């Protein structure tokens, strides 16, 4: 299994779940990652062999021309590393869990004969990256392409052909099944009985919308005296200036706005909340945190963005709103003023998470598609 990032994000959470599913199905799993990070450490702690994949870090979002020009050279080097790993220990399948791993996987497959399955969880509507991925997906070395949402699949409808399969990602089994730790979680974040906590969780980035979250909801602090705003996450590999800007906004109301820093296990944070907000400003390929919030019985407010529209049932498990502070504020204000609505939407979200984002069912579909059996 290959990934382009050793840190922790939604795609890497999926990688770790899949690695466990392949192992539980009787397969020996090796994971190749570039450098060190939370995902590499967690996999090693869980008994997986983690090998180095020589792919450099690249600029998040739009890539500069220099990085695009150097990418083929780095891909060749990564392909040689994959070939060496396969020579040392043969494998049935190469699973490329990220777009930058696809070309190295295809090149390694051409020399080793090991088929490739690709998991795509980013949206590419055009440009060089789209053309390159489309070329790879059409190659005979690629036997399956797993898309995590309609938003991700649509641009490759022709390229993937009969190889393409949409499988919605899932909520982690522990997040879905663990009992509520609300009392201890509320205490950990110093929330009182009358406090109503609204939170956002994820890598702090211009595209993830934490700044809009604070700009939109800070005015509600005057209207709702028990309102607390919580921001979980850090800049990680993205621009630290954005984290600085978010911290500056939070510093204006230090008693009622909290930044928790980098977050690995989201359960305690989610259990402390009354409302979860996913204020994405980019086209979110999926939105795993929204599923996690529903699994923990939270009403979820999301922006009308990519795969998020496939997760939240608008008006039933939360609200899907425009990407504007005003729309976000109206939706959250509605929930703050109606505790019964929060409970009803939270319960509906829990049912939807269990029915539509069931980990055993969704991972079983991927194993069946990749190996012909679960």
C-alpha positions as a printed Julia matrix, in Angstrom:
374×3 Matrix{Float64}:
   0.0     0.0     0.0
   1.31    3.43   -0.95
   0.56    6.95    0.23
   2.07   10.35   -0.54
   1.97   11.63    3.04
   3.14   10.14    6.34
   1.23   12.62    8.48
  -2.42   12.3     9.39
  -5.4    13.39    7.32
  -8.66   11.86    6.17
  -6.96    9.86    3.41
  -4.44    8.43    5.84
  -7.18    7.41    8.29
  -8.73    5.47    5.42
  -5.34    3.92    4.58
  -4.92    2.65    8.15
  -8.43    1.18    8.21
  -7.86   -0.53    4.85
  -4.51   -1.91    5.95
  -6.26   -3.53    8.89
  -9.04   -4.89    6.68
  -6.58   -6.48    4.23
  -4.69   -8.01    7.15
  -7.87   -9.32    8.77
  -8.73  -10.94    5.42
  -5.5   -12.95    5.62
  -3.1   -10.8     3.61
   0.36   -9.63    4.61
   0.42   -5.85    4.27
   3.41   -3.58    3.74
   2.98    0.17    3.61
   5.31    2.59    1.82
   5.25    6.22    3.01
   7.5     9.25    2.44
   9.31   10.21    5.63
   8.08   10.19    9.2
   4.73   11.19   10.59
   1.76   10.21   12.7
   0.45    7.66   10.2
   3.81    5.91    9.9
   4.15    5.76   13.68
   0.61    4.45   14.17
   1.04    1.74   11.55
   4.32    0.55   13.06
   2.73    0.5    16.51
  -0.03   -1.69   15.07
   2.5    -4.2    13.76
   2.7    -3.16   10.1
   5.94   -3.04    8.17
   6.49    0.53    6.96
   9.01    1.15    4.18
  10.31    4.47    2.8
   8.78    5.82   -0.4
  11.06    8.53   -1.87
   8.49   11.14   -2.78
   9.24   14.72   -1.65
   6.74   17.02    0.0
   4.91   19.24   -2.46
   3.03   22.5    -2.11
  -0.54   21.98   -0.91
  -3.16   22.9    -3.5
  -1.96   24.38   -6.8
   1.57   23.18   -7.56
   4.26   25.52   -8.93
   5.73   24.68  -12.33
   9.07   23.64  -10.82
   7.4    20.87   -8.79
   5.45   19.63  -11.81
   8.62   19.44  -13.9
  10.48   17.47  -11.21
   7.59   15.08  -10.53
   8.5    12.52  -13.27
  12.04   12.23  -11.89
  10.77   11.69   -8.36
   8.2     9.19   -9.66
  10.94    7.15  -11.35
  12.86    7.01   -8.1
   9.72    6.0    -6.19
   8.96    3.32   -8.8
  12.42    1.83   -8.32
  11.83    1.7    -4.56
   8.51   -0.1    -5.12
  10.21   -2.56   -7.49
  12.92   -3.26   -4.9
  10.29   -3.93   -2.24
   8.44   -6.32   -4.57
  11.67   -8.09   -5.45
  12.48   -8.56   -1.77
   8.98   -9.87   -1.06
   6.41  -10.52   -3.84
   2.87   -9.17   -3.6
  -0.54   -9.77   -5.17
  -1.46   -6.12   -5.5
  -0.14   -2.57   -5.32
  -2.73   -0.28   -3.72
  -2.01    3.39   -4.48
  -3.96    5.41   -1.91
  -3.05    8.88   -3.2
  -2.73   10.58   -6.61
   1.04   11.15   -6.55
   1.56    7.42   -5.94
  -0.34    6.36   -9.05
   2.33    7.01  -11.69
   5.13    5.31   -9.67
   2.8     2.36   -9.08
   2.05    2.03  -12.8
   5.74    2.18  -13.73
   6.59   -0.42  -11.05
   3.76   -2.63  -12.29
   5.06   -2.54  -15.86
   8.36   -4.04  -14.69
   7.03   -6.48  -12.09
   3.64   -7.54  -13.42
   1.93   -6.81  -10.09
  -1.49   -5.19  -10.78
  -2.41   -1.79   -9.4
  -5.59   -0.61   -7.66
  -6.0     3.11   -7.05
  -7.94    4.89   -4.35
  -8.71    8.48   -5.28
  -9.89   11.01   -2.7
  -9.15   14.33   -4.4
 -11.05   16.2    -7.12
  -9.25   16.81  -10.44
 -11.48   18.49  -12.99
  -8.79   19.45  -15.46
  -5.17   20.39  -15.97
  -2.01   18.34  -16.13
  -2.8    16.28  -13.03
  -6.16   15.2   -14.47
  -4.63   14.21  -17.82
  -1.85   12.24  -16.16
  -4.23   10.38  -13.84
  -6.62    9.67  -16.72
  -3.72    8.18  -18.71
  -2.73    6.01  -15.73
  -6.27    4.81  -15.08
  -6.61    3.73  -18.71
  -3.41    1.65  -18.56
  -3.77   -2.15  -18.41
  -1.63   -2.21  -15.26
  -4.48   -0.53  -13.36
  -7.25   -3.02  -12.6
  -9.44   -0.93  -10.29
 -10.05    2.72   -9.46
 -11.96    3.38   -6.24
 -13.61    6.82   -6.05
 -14.83    8.06   -2.66
 -17.69   10.24   -3.97
 -19.53   11.31   -7.09
 -17.6    14.58   -7.0
 -14.31   12.66   -7.3
 -15.58   10.11   -9.85
 -17.33   12.43  -12.32
 -14.21   13.92  -14.01
 -12.91   10.39  -14.78
 -16.12    8.82  -16.06
 -14.59    8.1   -19.46
 -10.99    7.39  -18.43
 -11.69    4.75  -15.79
 -14.21    2.87  -17.93
 -15.34   -0.38  -16.37
 -12.56   -0.17  -13.78
 -14.17    2.66  -11.85
 -16.19    2.03   -8.7
 -17.64    4.53   -6.25
 -17.38    3.41   -2.65
 -18.26    6.04   -0.09
 -15.73    6.16    2.69
 -16.76    5.08    6.16
 -16.64    6.03    9.77
 -13.9     4.35   11.76
 -15.34    1.4    13.73
 -14.14    2.83   17.05
 -15.72    6.21   16.3
 -18.96    4.49   15.33
 -19.2     2.0    18.18
 -17.43    3.5    21.21
 -19.78    4.59   24.01
 -20.22    8.29   24.57
 -17.6     9.94   26.73
 -19.5    13.21   26.89
 -19.15   13.88   30.61
 -15.37   13.45   30.72
 -14.93   15.19   27.36
 -16.89   18.24   28.53
 -14.8    18.36   31.67
 -11.58   18.13   29.64
 -12.57   21.22   27.65
 -13.87   23.03   30.75
 -17.44   23.17   29.49
 -20.22   23.76   31.98
 -23.72   22.33   31.99
 -25.15   25.48   30.4
 -22.45   25.86   27.78
 -23.27   25.04   24.17
 -20.13   24.06   22.28
 -19.81   24.52   18.52
 -16.62   23.18   16.97
 -14.58   22.63   13.86
 -11.84   20.03   13.47
  -9.19   19.52   10.82
  -5.96   20.81    9.38
  -5.93   24.61    9.65
  -5.92   25.9     6.1
  -7.42   28.64    3.96
  -9.37   25.93    2.14
 -10.81   24.36    5.31
 -12.55   27.54    6.46
 -11.59   27.91   10.13
 -11.23   31.66    9.7
 -14.71   31.9     8.17
 -16.01   29.76   11.06
 -14.81   32.33   13.6
 -15.83   35.35   11.54
 -19.3    33.88   11.05
 -19.98   32.71   14.59
 -18.2    35.26   16.78
 -21.18   37.66   16.5
 -23.38   34.94   18.03
 -21.36   35.16   21.25
 -23.34   38.31   22.08
 -26.71   36.61   21.47
 -26.03   33.27   23.17
 -24.3    33.74   26.52
 -23.41   30.06   26.92
 -21.88   29.69   23.45
 -18.32   28.34   23.25
 -16.38   28.03   19.99
 -13.72   25.31   19.7
 -11.15   24.9    16.91
  -9.21   21.63   16.82
  -6.22   21.25   14.53
  -2.96   22.81   13.4
  -1.43   23.95   10.11
   0.64   20.75    9.74
   2.17   20.84    6.25
   0.2    23.9     5.1
   0.84   27.64    5.54
   1.52   28.41    9.23
   0.45   32.01    8.57
  -3.17   30.81    8.36
  -2.92   29.25   11.81
  -1.49   32.53   13.07
  -4.46   34.42   11.59
  -6.94   32.01   13.2
  -5.19   32.35   16.57
  -5.39   36.14   16.3
  -9.17   35.95   15.81
  -9.53   33.56   18.74
  -7.48   35.86   20.97
 -10.22   38.49   20.77
 -12.47   36.28   22.95
 -10.03   34.09   24.91
 -12.63   33.05   27.5
 -15.06   31.71   24.92
 -12.95   30.67   21.91
 -10.43   27.84   22.3
  -7.81   26.38   19.97
  -6.78   22.87   20.95
  -3.82   22.31   18.63
  -3.05   19.18   16.62
  -5.66   16.45   17.01
  -5.1    12.72   16.46
  -8.12   11.06   18.11
 -11.24   13.05   17.33
 -13.67   11.17   19.58
 -13.16   13.15   22.79
 -13.4    16.44   20.92
 -16.58   15.42   19.12
 -18.16   14.1    22.33
 -17.61   17.5    23.94
 -19.56   19.34   21.22
 -23.21   20.17   20.69
 -22.83   21.16   17.01
 -20.12   20.3    14.48
 -19.33   22.65   11.59
 -17.42   21.69    8.42
 -16.92   25.08    6.71
 -14.9    23.93    3.68
 -14.18   26.6     1.08
 -12.65   24.26   -1.48
 -14.39   21.35   -3.21
 -14.21   18.77   -0.45
 -13.64   15.33   -2.04
 -15.49   13.58    0.77
 -15.47   15.04    4.27
 -14.71   12.24    6.71
 -15.1    14.45    9.77
 -18.75   15.09    8.86
 -19.41   11.34    8.97
 -17.59   11.1    12.3
 -19.7    13.9    13.71
 -22.92   12.17   12.69
 -21.65    8.91   14.18
 -21.18   10.7    17.5
 -24.8    11.98   17.35
 -24.04   15.58   16.43
 -26.02   17.81   14.09
 -23.57   18.79   11.36
 -23.51   22.05    9.4
 -21.5    21.82    6.17
 -20.88   24.08    3.21
 -22.23   23.15   -0.22
 -18.93   21.64   -1.27
 -18.06   18.52   -3.28
 -18.67   15.27   -1.46
 -20.1    16.93    1.66
 -23.42   17.17   -0.18
 -23.5    13.37   -0.33
 -22.91   13.01    3.42
 -25.28   15.36    5.23
 -29.01   15.1     4.56
 -30.02   18.76    4.5
 -32.7    19.52    7.07
 -32.55   15.97    8.47
 -29.07   15.33    9.89
 -27.91   18.94    9.73
 -27.75   21.77    7.23
 -25.98   22.2     3.87
 -25.33   25.91    3.35
 -23.64   28.29    0.94
 -19.98   29.13    1.44
 -20.66   32.4     3.2
 -20.42   33.63    6.81
 -24.06   34.73    6.73
 -25.4    31.33    5.66
 -23.23   29.56    8.21
 -24.34   31.92   10.98
 -28.05   31.44   10.21
 -27.81   27.65   10.3
 -25.87   27.51   13.56
 -28.13   30.14   15.13
 -31.14   27.94   14.33
 -29.55   25.0    16.12
 -28.46   27.08   19.1
 -32.03   28.2    19.61
 -33.59   24.73   19.45
 -32.08   22.01   21.7
 -34.73   19.52   20.57
 -33.76   19.99   16.94
 -30.13   19.32   17.83
 -31.11   16.02   19.45
 -33.35   14.94   16.57
 -30.74   15.74   13.93
 -28.03   14.05   15.97
 -30.04   10.82   16.24
 -30.87   10.91   12.53
 -27.19   11.43   11.76
 -26.21    8.42   13.87
 -28.64    6.23   11.93
 -27.38    7.56    8.6
 -23.74    7.0     9.57
 -24.46    3.4    10.53
 -26.56    2.67    7.44
 -24.65    4.44    4.69
 -21.06    4.62    5.97
 -20.75    1.21    7.61
 -17.03    0.3     7.79
 -17.41   -3.46    7.36
 -19.65   -3.1     4.3
 -17.65   -0.33    2.61
 -14.24   -1.9     3.17
 -15.63   -5.25    2.09
 -16.63   -3.71   -1.24
 -13.09   -2.45   -1.79
 -11.5    -5.79   -0.92
 -13.93   -7.6    -3.2
 -13.24   -5.17   -6.04
  -9.47   -5.35   -5.66
  -8.93   -9.03   -4.93
 -12.16  -10.71   -5.99
 -12.97  -11.73   -2.44
 -13.39  -10.13    1.0
